[in-house]
Amino acid sequence: MHLCAQEYNTSIILGDDCMLSNNIIIRTSDSHPIYNNLNERINTAKSILVGKHVWICPHSTILKGTKIGDGAIIASNTVVTKNVLNNTLVAGLPAKMVKKDIYWSRERLF
């Protein structure tokens, strides 16, 4: 897992009871500044908020400024660039809602 709260005044906040798989990247910054022709920075760092009881599957990336709602599932190999609603399943690059009004549990099925 790669957690990077880079630059001043940014943070990664994880809610209670989250389940995080392997090979996840969560980053608040692009690591290098980008400027426009007026010498103004256009890619500022932003904090990330992951709600309660969120399941982040393998090889997922959560990028700066996103908020993931309570009970959400981030599918494998998904890149989150925008906010995710509560109790939704998102998948893809970039992430898109696949299902809504879902719930997941930790019970074993084998």
N, C-alpha and C positions, 0 to 999 in steps of 0.2 A: 504494500500500500504506500502511496506517495501523497502525503499531506503537505501542502505548501501555502502557508499564510504569509506571503511575501509582501513587503512594503509596509509602511507605517499605517496604523489605524485600520488594519484589516484583520478579520478573524474567520475561523471556521467553527461554527457552532453545531454540535450534533445533539439532537434530542434524545430522550431516554428510550431504551429498548430498540435501538437500531441494530440491524444485522448487516455487516459489511463483509463482502467476499474478498477474494484475492485479486491482485493486479488492478486496484482502483486508483485513479488519480483524482485528487481534489485540489484545485489551484485558485487562489484569489488574484493572481497576476499573470501577465504574459511574459514576465521576467525581464523584458527590455522595453524601454519607452519608444513610442512612435509619435512623431510630430507632424503637424500639417505645415503648409507653406508660411504660416504666420508664427511659426515656432511655438505653437500651443500643443500640449500633449493631448492626444486623442484616445489613448488606451489606459485610462486610470484603473488602478486596482480597486476591487470591490469585494466586500465580505460575502460569505456563503452561509446560509441557514438551512440545515437539514432538520426536518420536524421529528416528531416522536414516532416510533414503530415504523421506520422506513427500512426497506430491504434494498441494498445496492448490490447487484449481481456482478460476476467477474468481468474484468476488462472494461469497466465503465469509467467515464470521465465526467466530472462535475466542474464546470467552468465558472469564472468570476461573476459575482452579482446574482447568482441564482438562489431561489428559495424553493425547497422541496417540501410539499405539504405532508401532514401526518398520514401515516398508513400507506404511503406511495410505494411502488415497486419500480426500480430502475432496471430494465432488462439487461442481459449480457451484451457487451459491445456497444453500449449506448453512450452518446455524447450529449450531455445536458447543457444547453446554452440559454434556456429561458425557464421561467418558473414552472413548477409542476404542481398541479392541484392535489388536494387531499384525496386519498383513496383512489388513485388512478395508477394504471400501468402504462409506462412510457417505454418506447423502444426506438432504435434507429439512430442515424447520423444525418441531421440533428434529431434529437428526441421528439417523437410525436406520440400523442395519446392513442393507445391501442384499446384500452378498456377503462370504464369508469365505474364507480360504486363497487369497488373490490375490497376484499379483506384478506390478509394472509396470517398464517400462524406458524409456530415453530414445531408443531407435532411431526413426528417421523411417520412416514408412510411405508417404511420397509422394515 
